Amino acid sequence: MIRYALKCSNDHSFESWFQSAEGFDTLQAAGHVGCPTCGDTDVKKALMAPKVTPARKATSQPAPTLRSEETPQEAAFAKMRDHIEKNSDYVGKNFAHEARAMHDGDVPDRPIHGEASLADAKSLVDDGVPVLPLPFTPKQQQN
């Protein structure tokens, strides 16, 4: 695994892990590396200085602490998640069936969220059912 400091064309800086340098190049060429702030896929590697500690000083330094501050992106995702969970029904693995039934007029429309396989999601999109993936796992599925 390799970690890169990245920057989008809108000057947002972020970091991400990749399987290898070639993995980054492949994903970037396919347009799959995007800025988490604005979604821009014009992303370049930024200069990144490795943190090197001399061996004799490594034991005298305290262990790094976990960061406790929430980034603006994490706050935005939390706000979105809270809004979705308060204003829609969780239908679990029945999502594809429920979304199709609403689209076909078999059941009344209502806001829903849940889970669908990639094949089911693609079938919904191909049939014109308005769906989109959420950037979080439903709380009902967390340990």
N, C-alpha and C positions, 0 to 999 in steps of 0.2 A: 504494500500500500504506500501511496505517496500523497502528501498534502501540498496543495498549491495555494498561494495567495493569488487571487484573481481580481480583475477590475473590468467593469463593463464600459461601453462607450459613453454612458451617462455619468461616469466617474464614481460609481458605487464600488466599494471594496468589500470583498468577502473571501472566505476560504472554503475549500472543499477537498475531500479525499477521493483518490482514484486508484484503480487496481494497479496501474502502471503509467509511465509517461505515454506509451502508445495508446493506452486506454483513454487518457485525456484527449489525445489528438483525434482518435476515432469518434468519440462522443461530440467533441467540438465541431468536427467536420460535418457531422450529421445534424447539427443545430440542437443538440440535447443538453448543452451546458448553458444555463440561463441564470441571470441575476435574480437573487431571491427578493430584491427590493422592487425592481421595475419589470422583470421578465425579459429584459434585453438579452438576445443570444449572441451579440457581438462582444464576446468575452475574450480577454487576453490574460496571459500569465503576468503577474506583477512581480517586482523584485521582492525577494524574501530572504532575509538573513537567518541562517540557522542559529539556534541558541546552543552555544558550546560552552561547557563549564569545565575548567581544568579538573582533573581527577582529584587532586589534593583538596580542592575547595568543595567538591560535590557533597561530601559527607557533612560539612559544617553548615550548609545552607538548609533552612527549613523546607519541608515538603511544600510544593505549591498547593494553594487552596482552591477549591472549586469556586467559580464565579457565581455570585448570587443575584447579580443585576440582570433583569430581563431586557433583551435587545428590543428595538422598535418593531422588528419583524416578528419576534416571539409574542409581543404584546398584541400586534395586529391579528396574528393567527388565533390567539386566545380569545380575542373579542369576537372574531368571526365564528369560531367554534361555539362559543356561548350563545351567540345569536341564532345559529342554525339549530342547536340542540333545544333552545327554548321555543323556537317558532316552527318546528317541523316534527313529524312523527318518525321515530326510528322503526323501520320495518325489517331490519336485519337482512337475512339472505333472500327474502321475498322481494327485494327492491326491483329487480327486472320485471317480475310479474306485475307488481303494483304500478310501476311506471307505465308499462304497456297498457294495462287495463284503464288507467286514467286517460292516456293518449287516445285510446280507442273509444272512450266514452262509456265504458262498462261500469265504472265507478266514479263518484264525484271527485273532482280535482281537489288536491290538498298538498301542502308542502310535505315532502318526505325526504328521508335520507336513510341509507343502508349500505348493503354490500352487494356486489355483482362480480361475476367472473369477467375476465377480459373479453371472452367470446360473447357473453351476454351484453356487456357494455357496448361492444362494437356493433352488435345486431341492433340495439336500441338506436344508436347514432345513425346507422345505415337506413333505418326505417323512419328517421325524422323525429324520434322521440327526444325532446330537449332534456339532456342530462349532462352533468360534468363531474369530474372526479374531485373529491375533497382532499385537502392537503393534511389530513389527520385521520387517525383511526378512531372510530366511535368509542365512547367511554364504556359502553356495554361490553366491548371486546378486550378491554385492558385488564391485566392481572391486578 
